[in-house]
Amino acid sequence: VAAHTAFSALAGYGLAKGKGWQFYLLASGLHAFLNYSVLLLQSGTLTMIQLEIYVAVVAMAVT
């Protein structure tokens, strides 16, 4: 939930600055980067705890 809030805030900021589509692409790319973590979880590369830390770090980096 935190990451989705951060991505929405990023897209909203870009829209307010008149650069909506650029920030939308940035938010979409970051969302895809975050979704990649599910593949890492399913392959066993990340544990659930590591996944939560990964998501938290991405969300903090965006905001």
Order of alpha helices (4+ residues) and beta strands (2+ residues): alpha-alpha-alpha
